[in-house]
Protein backbone atom coordinates (compact mmCIF):
# COMPACT_ATOMS: atom_id res chain seq x y z
CA UNK A 1 0.00 0.00 0.00
CA UNK A 2 1.37 3.44 -0.90
CA UNK A 3 2.12 5.99 1.79
CA UNK A 4 -0.77 8.10 0.50
CA UNK A 5 -3.28 5.24 0.65
CA UNK A 6 -2.08 4.40 4.17
CA UNK A 7 -2.43 8.03 5.26
CA UNK A 8 -5.97 8.27 3.90
CA UNK A 9 -6.98 4.99 5.52
CA UNK A 10 -5.96 6.43 8.90
CA UNK A 11 -8.20 9.51 8.65
CA UNK A 12 -11.18 9.76 10.96
CA UNK A 13 -13.95 9.78 9.97
CA UNK A 14 -13.22 7.33 7.21
CA UNK A 15 -14.01 8.52 3.71
CA UNK A 16 -17.35 7.12 2.50
CA UNK A 17 -15.83 6.90 -0.99
CA UNK A 18 -13.32 4.40 -2.30
CA UNK A 19 -10.36 6.60 -3.18
CA UNK A 20 -7.80 3.86 -3.74
CA UNK A 21 -8.53 3.42 -7.44
CA UNK A 22 -8.06 7.16 -8.04
CA UNK A 23 -4.76 7.12 -6.16
CA UNK A 24 -3.55 4.06 -8.05
CA UNK A 25 -4.49 5.55 -11.42
CA UNK A 26 -2.73 8.82 -10.62
CA UNK A 27 0.60 7.27 -9.75
CA UNK A 28 0.86 9.60 -6.74
CA UNK A 29 2.27 7.71 -3.77
CA UNK A 30 3.71 10.38 -1.46
CA UNK A 31 1.59 12.09 1.15
CA UNK A 32 1.34 15.67 -0.10
CA UNK A 33 -1.24 18.38 -0.57
CA UNK A 34 -0.10 18.90 -4.15
CA UNK A 35 -0.50 15.20 -4.95
CA UNK A 36 -4.00 15.11 -3.49
CA UNK A 37 -4.88 18.27 -5.39
CA UNK A 38 -3.64 16.72 -8.63
CA UNK A 39 -5.83 13.65 -8.12
CA UNK A 40 -8.80 15.85 -7.21
CA UNK A 41 -8.31 17.88 -10.38
CA UNK A 42 -8.24 14.64 -12.38
CA UNK A 43 -11.60 13.71 -10.83
CA UNK A 44 -13.01 17.14 -11.69
CA UNK A 45 -11.80 16.69 -15.27
CA UNK A 46 -13.55 13.34 -15.51
CA UNK A 47 -16.77 14.85 -14.15
CA UNK A 48 -16.67 17.55 -16.84
CA UNK A 49 -16.61 14.85 -19.54
CA UNK A 50 -20.20 13.88 -18.66
CA UNK A 51 -22.08 17.10 -17.88
CA UNK A 52 -25.66 17.10 -16.74
CA UNK A 53 -27.53 14.76 -14.46
CA UNK A 54 -25.18 11.82 -14.67
CA UNK A 55 -24.74 9.77 -11.52
CA UNK A 56 -21.14 8.90 -12.31
CA UNK A 57 -20.25 12.59 -12.62
CA UNK A 58 -21.76 13.21 -9.19
CA UNK A 59 -19.51 10.56 -7.65
CA UNK A 60 -16.50 12.08 -9.40
CA UNK A 61 -17.39 15.46 -7.92
CA UNK A 62 -17.70 13.88 -4.47
CA UNK A 63 -14.31 12.22 -4.97
CA UNK A 64 -12.75 15.57 -5.89
CA UNK A 65 -14.35 17.14 -2.82
CA UNK A 66 -12.98 14.44 -0.51
CA UNK A 67 -9.48 14.68 -1.97
CA UNK A 68 -9.43 18.48 -1.74
CA UNK A 69 -10.63 18.24 1.86
CA UNK A 70 -7.73 15.91 2.65
CA UNK A 71 -5.32 18.25 0.85
CA UNK A 72 -6.54 21.11 3.06
CA UNK A 73 -6.15 18.93 6.14
CA UNK A 74 -2.55 18.24 5.13
CA UNK A 75 -1.97 21.94 4.50
CA UNK A 76 -2.90 22.74 8.08
CA UNK A 77 -0.08 20.47 9.28
CA UNK A 78 2.61 22.34 7.34
CA UNK A 79 4.84 25.17 8.54
CA UNK A 80 3.04 27.65 6.27
CA UNK A 81 -0.61 26.60 5.93
CA UNK A 82 -1.61 29.85 4.21
CA UNK A 83 0.91 29.26 1.45
CA UNK A 84 -0.11 25.65 0.90
CA UNK A 85 -3.83 26.47 0.98
CA UNK A 86 -3.17 29.21 -1.58
CA UNK A 87 -1.37 26.70 -3.81
CA UNK A 88 -4.29 24.28 -3.53
CA UNK A 89 -6.68 27.03 -4.63
CA UNK A 90 -4.36 28.11 -7.43
CA UNK A 91 -3.88 24.56 -8.75
CA UNK A 92 -7.61 23.82 -8.50
CA UNK A 93 -8.51 27.00 -10.38
CA UNK A 94 -5.90 26.32 -13.08
CA UNK A 95 -7.46 22.94 -13.83
CA UNK A 96 -10.88 24.46 -14.51
N, CA, C and O of each residue as an XYZ file, in Angstrom:
384
protein
N       0.858     -1.175      0.000
C       0.000      0.000      0.000
C       0.903      1.237      0.000
O       1.885      1.296      0.741
N       0.568      2.213     -0.827
C       1.371      3.436     -0.902
C       1.221      4.244      0.388
O       0.263      4.075      1.141
N       2.187      5.117      0.618
C       2.119      5.989      1.790
C       0.842      6.822      1.780
O       0.231      7.044      2.826
N       0.439      7.283      0.594
C      -0.768      8.105      0.497
C      -2.012      7.292      0.847
O      -2.874      7.770      1.585
N      -2.113      6.078      0.330
C      -3.282      5.244      0.654
C      -3.304      4.908      2.142
O      -4.375      4.869      2.748
N      -2.151      4.670      2.732
C      -2.077      4.398      4.168
C      -2.535      5.612      4.960
O      -3.304      5.483      5.913
N      -2.059      6.806      4.562
C      -2.433      8.032      5.263
C      -3.937      8.239      5.210
O      -4.561      8.541      6.227
N      -4.521      8.078      4.031
C      -5.972      8.273      3.896
C      -6.744      7.249      4.720
O      -7.767      7.582      5.318
N      -6.273      6.025      4.758
C      -6.985      4.990      5.516
C      -6.974      5.270      7.021
O      -7.799      4.727      7.755
N      -6.054      6.104      7.478
C      -5.956      6.433      8.903
C      -6.775      7.658      9.298
O      -6.831      7.998     10.480
N      -7.407      8.325      8.340
C      -8.203      9.513      8.653
C      -9.471      9.095      9.386
O     -10.010      8.011      9.167
N      -9.923      9.967     10.246
C     -11.180      9.757     10.962
C     -12.014     11.004     10.806
O     -11.503     12.086     11.098
N     -13.182     10.945     10.394
C     -13.952      9.784      9.974
C     -13.448      9.267      8.618
O     -12.906     10.005      7.796
N     -13.656      7.977      8.438
C     -13.220      7.325      7.212
C     -14.018      7.863      6.030
O     -15.219      8.110      6.134
N     -13.333      8.039      4.911
C     -14.015      8.523      3.707
C     -15.089      7.533      3.290
O     -14.839      6.329      3.259
N     -16.285      8.023      2.968
C     -17.349      7.124      2.503
C     -17.109      6.654      1.067
O     -17.799      5.758      0.582
N     -16.131      7.261      0.389
C     -15.832      6.905     -0.994
C     -14.574      6.059     -1.061
O     -13.671      6.206     -0.238
N     -14.519      5.181     -2.037
C     -13.316      4.404     -2.299
C     -12.376      5.274     -3.120
O     -12.636      5.547     -4.292
N     -11.299      5.701     -2.509
C     -10.364      6.600     -3.178
C      -9.142      5.870     -3.730
O      -8.363      6.442     -4.493
N      -8.980      4.614     -3.345
C      -7.804      3.857     -3.742
C      -7.604      3.753     -5.238
O      -6.473      3.847     -5.715
N      -8.671      3.562     -5.987
C      -8.526      3.423     -7.438
C      -8.060      4.729     -8.069
O      -7.296      4.708     -9.034
N      -8.508      5.865     -7.540
C      -8.061      7.164     -8.045
C      -6.584      7.370     -7.736
O      -5.835      7.878     -8.571
N      -6.170      6.979     -6.545
C      -4.763      7.118     -6.156
C      -3.889      6.228     -7.030
O      -2.848      6.659     -7.525
N      -4.318      4.989     -7.216
C      -3.552      4.062     -8.048
C      -3.419      4.583     -9.475
O      -2.334      4.538    -10.055
N      -4.501      5.070    -10.032
C      -4.494      5.550    -11.421
C      -3.621      6.787    -11.588
O      -3.076      7.024    -12.665
N      -3.490      7.569    -10.532
C      -2.732      8.819    -10.619
C      -1.227      8.589    -10.581
O      -0.455      9.377    -11.126
N      -0.822      7.509     -9.937
C       0.602      7.271     -9.751
C       1.195      8.044     -8.587
O       2.388      7.920     -8.309
N       0.387      8.837     -7.903
C       0.856      9.601     -6.742
C       0.947      8.648     -5.557
O      -0.023      7.964     -5.232
N       2.101      8.602     -4.916
C       2.272      7.712     -3.768
C       2.656      8.451     -2.490
O       2.399      7.967     -1.387
N       3.272      9.622     -2.637
C       3.705     10.379     -1.458
C       2.539     11.147     -0.851
O       1.615     11.565     -1.549
N       2.604     11.321      0.444
C       1.585     12.094      1.152
C       1.911     13.567      0.958
O       2.866     14.080      1.540
N       1.113     14.247      0.138
C       1.341     15.674     -0.100
C       0.049     16.347     -0.533
O      -0.806     15.742     -1.179
N      -0.067     17.607     -0.161
C      -1.241     18.381     -0.568
C      -1.273     18.538     -2.080
O      -2.343     18.485     -2.685
N      -0.117     18.730     -2.695
C      -0.095     18.900     -4.151
C      -0.499     17.618     -4.866
O      -1.180     17.675     -5.890
N      -0.094     16.468     -4.349
C      -0.498     15.201     -4.945
C      -1.993     14.974     -4.841
O      -2.634     14.557     -5.805
N      -2.548     15.249     -3.667
C      -3.996     15.106     -3.488
C      -4.755     16.075     -4.380
O      -5.799     15.729     -4.932
N      -4.232     17.292     -4.523
C      -4.880     18.274     -5.387
C      -4.859     17.814     -6.834
O      -5.843     17.982     -7.555
N      -3.739     17.233     -7.265
C      -3.641     16.723     -8.631
C      -4.695     15.647     -8.878
O      -5.371     15.664     -9.907
N      -4.838     14.722     -7.950
C      -5.825     13.648     -8.119
C      -7.230     14.234     -8.123
O      -8.074     13.808     -8.912
N      -7.492     15.208     -7.252
C      -8.805     15.855     -7.208
C      -9.104     16.535     -8.533
O     -10.225     16.453     -9.036
N      -8.116     17.201     -9.096
C      -8.312     17.884    -10.384
C      -8.580     16.877    -11.497
O      -9.347     17.157    -12.418
N      -7.955     15.712    -11.416
C      -8.244     14.643    -12.382
C      -9.709     14.208    -12.270
O     -10.377     13.988    -13.281
N     -10.199     14.086    -11.033
C     -11.603     13.710    -10.827
C     -12.541     14.781    -11.365
O     -13.565     14.465    -11.972
N     -12.195     16.045    -11.146
C     -13.009     17.139    -11.695
C     -13.027     17.089    -13.217
O     -14.066     17.308    -13.839
N     -11.877     16.802    -13.812
C     -11.804     16.687    -15.269
C     -12.685     15.572    -15.796
O     -13.348     15.728    -16.822
N     -12.695     14.453    -15.099
C     -13.549     13.344    -15.508
C     -15.022     13.716    -15.383
O     -15.829     13.347    -16.236
N     -15.373     14.436    -14.337
C     -16.767     14.848    -14.152
C     -17.215     15.773    -15.279
O     -18.368     15.718    -15.707
N     -16.312     16.618    -15.757
C     -16.668     17.545    -16.839
C     -16.908     16.817    -18.166
O     -17.546     17.366    -19.064
N     -16.412     15.609    -18.294
C     -16.605     14.854    -19.540
C     -18.050     14.377    -19.709
O     -18.476     14.063    -20.820
N     -18.797     14.325    -18.610
C     -20.196     13.883    -18.662
C     -21.085     14.890    -17.952
O     -21.602     14.605    -16.872
N     -21.271     16.074    -18.546
C     -22.076     17.100    -17.876
C     -23.559     16.702    -17.788
O     -24.042     15.843    -18.525
N     -24.229     17.340    -16.889
C     -25.665     17.097    -16.735
C     -25.937     16.200    -15.548
O     -25.117     16.066    -14.641
N     -27.087     15.601    -15.577
C     -27.525     14.761    -14.460
C     -27.065     13.325    -14.665
O     -27.860     12.432    -14.960
N     -25.778     13.130    -14.503
C     -25.177     11.818    -14.673
C     -24.632     11.376    -13.322
O     -23.791     12.051    -12.729
N     -25.112     10.252    -12.850
C     -24.744      9.767    -11.517
C     -23.231      9.611    -11.362
O     -22.675      9.953    -10.318
N     -22.576      9.102    -12.384
C     -21.139      8.895    -12.308
C     -20.411     10.223    -12.109
O     -19.449     10.293    -11.344
N     -20.859     11.266    -12.785
C     -20.247     12.588    -12.617
C     -20.408     13.080    -11.181
O     -19.506     13.717    -10.637
N     -21.536     12.791    -10.576
C     -21.762     13.207     -9.191
C     -20.757     12.536     -8.260
O     -20.228     13.178     -7.352
N     -20.491     11.251     -8.478
C     -19.508     10.558     -7.648
C     -18.098     11.088     -7.899
O     -17.283     11.128     -6.977
N     -17.805     11.488     -9.117
C     -16.497     12.077     -9.405
C     -16.352     13.422     -8.702
O     -15.272     13.750     -8.211
N     -17.419     14.194     -8.651
C     -17.387     15.463     -7.917
C     -17.201     15.226     -6.418
O     -16.459     15.956     -5.761
N     -17.868     14.213     -5.881
C     -17.703     13.876     -4.469
C     -16.281     13.411     -4.181
O     -15.723     13.721     -3.128
N     -15.697     12.669     -5.113
C     -14.310     12.225     -4.970
C     -13.379     13.423     -4.930
O     -12.498     13.505     -4.075
N     -13.576     14.356     -5.862
C     -12.749     15.567     -5.890
C     -12.891     16.335     -4.576
O     -11.900     16.819     -4.029
N     -14.104     16.446     -4.077
C     -14.352     17.144     -2.819
C     -13.595     16.477     -1.668
O     -12.950     17.158     -0.871
N     -13.673     15.167     -1.584
C     -12.983     14.441     -0.506
C     -11.476     14.640     -0.598
O     -10.817     14.881      0.414
N     -10.929     14.540     -1.801
C      -9.483     14.682     -1.973
C      -9.021     16.103     -1.661
O      -7.968     16.289     -1.051
N      -9.788     17.097     -2.067
C      -9.430     18.480     -1.739
C      -9.536     18.740     -0.236
O      -8.746     19.499      0.324
N     -10.498     18.118      0.402
C     -10.627     18.236      1.859
C      -9.395     17.662      2.542
O      -8.862     18.266      3.473
N      -8.939     16.502      2.088
C      -7.726     15.906      2.652
C      -6.506     16.774      2.361
O      -5.623     16.903      3.210
N      -6.448     17.365      1.185
C      -5.324     18.254      0.853
C      -5.300     19.439      1.825
O      -4.237     19.838      2.299
N      -6.465     19.990      2.114
C      -6.541     21.110      3.060
C      -6.151     20.663      4.468
O      -5.504     21.410      5.201
N      -6.539     19.465      4.838
C      -6.145     18.929      6.144
C      -4.622     18.820      6.230
O      -4.021     19.180      7.242
N      -4.014     18.324      5.170
C      -2.554     18.244      5.133
C      -1.919     19.626      5.208
O      -0.911     19.814      5.889
N      -2.501     20.585      4.515
C      -1.965     21.943      4.502
C      -1.887     22.518      5.911
O      -0.945     23.236      6.245
N      -2.865     22.205      6.721
C      -2.902     22.740      8.080
C      -1.778     22.186      8.952
O      -1.455     22.760      9.992
N      -1.183     21.071      8.528
C      -0.084     20.467      9.282
C       1.287     20.944      8.814
O       2.304     20.489      9.336
N       1.333     21.848      7.845
C       2.610     22.344      7.336
C       3.072     23.579      8.121
O       2.326     24.136      8.926
N       4.310     23.989      7.867
C       4.844     25.169      8.537
C       4.164     26.452      8.071
O       4.080     27.423      8.823
N       3.678     26.455      6.829
C       3.037     27.646      6.271
C       1.697     27.266      5.628
O       1.591     27.193      4.404
N       0.679     27.026      6.458
C      -0.612     26.598      5.929
C      -1.211     27.568      4.915
O      -1.822     27.140      3.936
N      -1.043     28.869      5.141
C      -1.610     29.848      4.212
C      -1.025     29.686      2.817
O      -1.745     29.765      1.822
N       0.266     29.461      2.748
C       0.914     29.264      1.451
C       0.388     28.009      0.769
O       0.040     28.045     -0.412
N       0.327     26.912      1.493
C      -0.113     25.647      0.899
C      -1.585     25.710      0.505
O      -1.959     25.213     -0.557
N      -2.420     26.311      1.339
C      -3.833     26.473      0.976
C      -3.976     27.338     -0.273
O      -4.824     27.071     -1.125
N      -3.151     28.366     -0.380
C      -3.167     29.207     -1.581
C      -2.773     28.421     -2.818
O      -3.354     28.609     -3.887
N      -1.784     27.536     -2.680
C      -1.368     26.698     -3.808
C      -2.465     25.717     -4.216
O      -2.668     25.460     -5.403
N      -3.165     25.174     -3.228
C      -4.285     24.277     -3.532
C      -5.342     25.028     -4.328
O      -5.852     24.513     -5.323
N      -5.673     26.239     -3.898
C      -6.681     27.030     -4.627
C      -6.187     27.362     -6.031
O      -6.940     27.265     -7.000
N      -4.922     27.753     -6.135
C      -4.357     28.109     -7.426
C      -4.357     26.906     -8.380
O      -4.763     27.031     -9.536
N      -3.910     25.762     -7.903
C      -3.880     24.558     -8.754
C      -5.278     24.113     -9.142
O      -5.507     23.677    -10.270
N      -6.213     24.222     -8.207
C      -7.605     23.823     -8.502
C      -8.211     24.747     -9.558
O      -8.883     24.285    -10.481
N      -7.974     26.042     -9.421
C      -8.507     27.002    -10.382
C      -7.882     26.821    -11.752
O      -8.562     26.982    -12.765
N      -6.595     26.490    -11.804
C      -5.902     26.316    -13.075
C      -6.415     25.107    -13.848
O      -6.307     25.060    -15.073
N      -6.968     24.138    -13.143
C      -7.459     22.939    -13.831
C      -8.865     23.118    -14.395
O      -9.359     22.263    -15.129
N      -9.502     24.225    -14.050
C     -10.885     24.464    -14.507
C     -10.954     24.780    -15.978
O     -12.041     25.004    -16.511
